[in-house]
Amino acid sequence: MSDLSGIITFLQRAEAMKNTLRSGYTSDGRTESVAEHTWRLTLMVTVLGPEYPDVDIAKLLKMCIVHDLGEALNGDIPAPEQVEQGDKPDRERADLLDLTDTLPPSTQAEVVALWDEYEAAETREARLAKAFDKLETILQHNQGQNPPDFDYAFNLDYGAEYTNVDALIKQFRTVLDKETARLAGTD
């Protein structure tokens, strides 16, 4: 394979996802990495995928794998801060293009197209990827050993526009919202 060197370089650079930290915490109080978030997101899709026989699960999994890939270069912006930094998608896409520039052109095009589709949230797979992404984040916030001033109440509205796509997602969200309200002291 003539492009193997570029692929290896990409994979080496993408390893930064393991060291890129998010604002959430694991159940033992360690800061969660972007790679850990992506792993559980894809696990959610794997175990819930059979509920979606009309969905291209392989495409959905790929979309979930690449959705935060641009964060490997310049980090994650916590959800509460994303409102103030409206250029997040543009920055992440530019970082994604930089990160994938050693891939064969067709592979880079596929990765970027998956990311673009996720960002647009117009297809069934993209809407589900967005929904599962938000649900995984809330699940981790509820499960994590967070600092005393952690704002659980923020999650009661977080991603609401993406988690009303179908009955299963709504049911999942309802379960998480009950736990979030309890943790926030608003139940």
Backbone torsions as a table, in degrees:
resi	resn	phi	psi	omega
1	MET	NA	122.9	-174.4
2	SER	-76.5	-23.1	-177.3
3	ASP	-96.0	10.0	-174.3
4	LEU	-59.9	-39.2	-179.8
5	SER	-60.5	-44.6	178.6
6	GLY	-66.0	-36.4	178.2
7	ILE	-66.3	-44.0	178.6
8	ILE	-62.5	-42.0	177.8
9	THR	-60.2	-45.1	177.0
10	PHE	-58.1	-47.9	-178.5
11	LEU	-62.9	-37.3	177.2
12	GLN	-65.0	-42.6	179.7
13	ARG	-69.2	-36.6	-179.8
14	ALA	-67.7	-18.8	177.6
15	GLU	-57.8	-22.1	178.8
16	ALA	-57.9	-22.1	177.7
17	MET	-60.1	-29.4	178.5
18	LYS	-68.2	-27.2	-177.5
19	ASN	-102.8	-5.3	179.6
20	THR	-84.5	118.4	-173.4
21	LEU	-94.7	149.7	176.2
22	ARG	-102.3	-177.6	-179.2
23	SER	-89.9	-7.1	-179.7
24	GLY	-90.4	169.4	-177.4
25	TYR	-124.5	151.0	176.0
26	THR	-78.2	175.0	-178.8
27	SER	-67.4	-16.4	176.2
28	ASP	-100.9	10.2	173.7
29	GLY	89.1	4.9	178.1
30	ARG	-86.5	144.2	177.4
31	THR	-64.2	133.7	-178.6
32	GLU	-77.4	144.3	175.1
33	SER	-93.9	161.6	176.1
34	VAL	-62.1	-38.8	-180.0
35	ALA	-62.8	-37.8	178.8
36	GLU	-66.9	-40.7	176.2
37	HIS	-60.5	-47.0	-178.9
38	THR	-62.9	-39.8	178.9
39	TRP	-59.1	-49.6	-176.6
40	ARG	-71.6	-31.2	175.2
41	LEU	-59.1	-46.5	179.5
42	THR	-69.5	-30.8	175.0
43	LEU	-65.6	-41.0	176.9
44	MET	-58.8	-46.0	179.7
45	VAL	-63.2	-39.4	-179.7
46	THR	-62.9	-45.2	-176.4
47	VAL	-81.0	-25.9	179.3
48	LEU	-97.6	-10.6	-178.9
49	GLY	-52.3	-39.9	178.9
50	PRO	-58.8	-18.9	177.2
51	GLU	-76.0	-6.1	-175.8
52	TYR	-126.2	67.8	-177.9
53	PRO	-64.8	-18.4	-178.9
54	ASP	-89.7	1.7	-174.6
55	VAL	-108.2	142.1	174.9
56	ASP	-78.3	94.2	-174.3
57	ILE	-65.8	-36.1	178.0
58	ALA	-61.3	-43.6	178.3
59	LYS	-65.4	-42.2	178.3
60	LEU	-60.5	-44.1	178.1
61	LEU	-62.3	-44.7	178.3
62	LYS	-60.3	-42.6	179.8
63	MET	-61.0	-42.9	178.9
64	CYS	-64.9	-37.5	-179.9
65	ILE	-65.2	-37.3	-175.6
66	VAL	-95.2	-8.1	-169.8
67	HIS	-59.7	-31.3	179.8
68	ASP	-113.9	13.6	-174.9
69	LEU	-58.4	-35.9	178.7
70	GLY	-61.9	-22.8	-179.9
71	GLU	-68.4	-12.9	179.0
72	ALA	-61.1	-27.4	-175.9
73	LEU	-91.2	-43.1	-174.9
74	ASN	-125.9	14.1	172.6
75	GLY	85.2	177.4	-178.2
76	ASP	-97.3	143.9	172.6
77	ILE	-104.9	118.0	179.9
78	PRO	-55.9	145.5	-176.1
79	ALA	-50.8	-45.2	-179.6
80	PRO	-61.3	-25.2	-179.1
81	GLU	-90.0	-10.4	-176.5
82	GLN	-66.6	-29.7	-179.9
83	VAL	-62.9	-40.3	-178.5
84	GLU	-75.0	-22.4	-177.7
85	GLN	-114.5	73.9	-174.5
86	GLY	-64.9	-10.3	-179.5
87	ASP	-89.4	10.1	-177.3
88	LYS	-52.1	-49.8	-179.9
89	PRO	-60.6	-41.2	-180.0
90	ASP	-64.0	-42.6	179.9
91	ARG	-65.8	-45.6	-179.5
92	GLU	-64.3	-37.7	179.2
93	ARG	-66.8	-42.3	177.2
94	ALA	-61.7	-41.4	177.7
95	ASP	-65.5	-38.4	178.0
96	LEU	-62.6	-44.5	177.7
97	LEU	-60.6	-41.1	177.8
98	ASP	-64.8	-46.9	-177.5
99	LEU	-62.4	-35.7	-174.9
100	THR	-95.0	6.9	-173.1
101	ASP	-68.6	-11.5	176.5
102	THR	-95.5	-3.1	177.7
103	LEU	-75.9	157.0	171.5
104	PRO	-56.4	143.1	-176.0
105	PRO	-51.2	-40.7	-179.0
106	SER	-68.7	-35.0	178.1
107	THR	-70.2	-44.4	177.4
108	GLN	-59.5	-43.9	-179.8
109	ALA	-60.6	-40.1	178.7
110	GLU	-64.6	-45.8	-179.1
111	VAL	-62.5	-46.6	-178.9
112	VAL	-66.2	-39.2	178.3
113	ALA	-63.3	-39.5	176.4
114	LEU	-63.4	-43.5	178.8
115	TRP	-63.6	-45.0	179.2
116	ASP	-60.9	-42.6	179.7
117	GLU	-63.5	-43.1	176.7
118	TYR	-58.5	-48.8	-176.1
119	GLU	-62.1	-39.2	-179.2
120	ALA	-72.3	-29.2	177.5
121	ALA	53.7	42.3	-179.6
122	GLU	-104.0	-22.8	179.5
123	THR	-93.4	163.3	178.8
124	ARG	-59.0	-44.3	-179.7
125	GLU	-62.5	-42.4	-178.7
126	ALA	-67.4	-40.5	178.7
127	ARG	-65.0	-38.5	176.8
128	LEU	-68.3	-40.5	178.1
129	ALA	-59.4	-44.8	177.9
130	LYS	-61.9	-44.8	-178.9
131	ALA	-62.1	-50.5	-179.8
132	PHE	-63.3	-35.6	177.2
133	ASP	-59.8	-47.4	-179.6
134	LYS	-66.8	-42.1	179.9
135	LEU	-64.0	-39.5	179.1
136	GLU	-64.4	-40.2	179.3
137	THR	-62.2	-46.6	-179.6
138	ILE	-65.4	-42.9	177.5
139	LEU	-55.6	-45.3	-179.7
140	GLN	-67.1	-41.1	178.0
141	HIS	-61.0	-40.1	179.7
142	ASN	-70.2	-32.3	-175.8
143	GLN	-89.1	-25.2	-173.8
144	GLY	-70.4	155.9	174.4
145	GLN	-90.6	87.8	-171.5
146	ASN	-89.4	160.4	176.5
147	PRO	-64.7	159.3	-176.6
148	PRO	-57.8	-28.6	-177.8
149	ASP	-93.4	15.3	-178.9
150	PHE	-61.6	134.5	-176.0
151	ASP	-92.1	82.4	178.9
152	TYR	-64.1	-35.1	-176.5
153	ALA	-59.0	-29.2	177.8
154	PHE	-54.2	-37.5	-176.1
155	ASN	-70.1	-15.7	-179.7
156	LEU	-66.6	-24.1	175.7
157	ASP	-110.2	-14.9	-173.8
158	TYR	-58.8	124.6	174.9
159	GLY	68.1	14.2	-176.6
160	ALA	-56.9	-35.0	-179.2
161	GLU	-67.8	-16.6	-179.4
162	TYR	-102.8	-14.9	-173.6
163	THR	-104.2	26.6	175.4
164	ASN	-119.7	31.9	-173.2
165	VAL	-80.3	-28.5	179.5
166	ASP	-163.2	175.3	-174.5
167	ALA	-62.5	-42.1	-178.7
168	LEU	-64.4	-44.8	179.5
169	ILE	-64.0	-42.3	178.2
170	LYS	-62.2	-41.4	179.4
171	GLN	-64.4	-44.9	177.6
172	PHE	-58.7	-46.3	-179.1
173	ARG	-62.6	-40.6	179.6
174	THR	-60.7	-44.2	177.7
175	VAL	-60.5	-46.7	179.7
176	LEU	-65.1	-40.1	-179.5
177	ASP	-64.0	-35.8	176.6
178	LYS	-61.2	-46.4	179.4
179	GLU	-66.7	-40.4	178.1
180	THR	-60.9	-45.4	179.6
181	ALA	-61.7	-40.6	177.1
182	ARG	-61.1	-46.3	-179.2
183	LEU	-67.0	-32.2	179.7
184	ALA	-81.0	-12.2	-178.5
185	GLY	76.9	24.3	-178.9
186	THR	-112.4	9.8	-177.1
187	ASP	-80.3	NA	NA
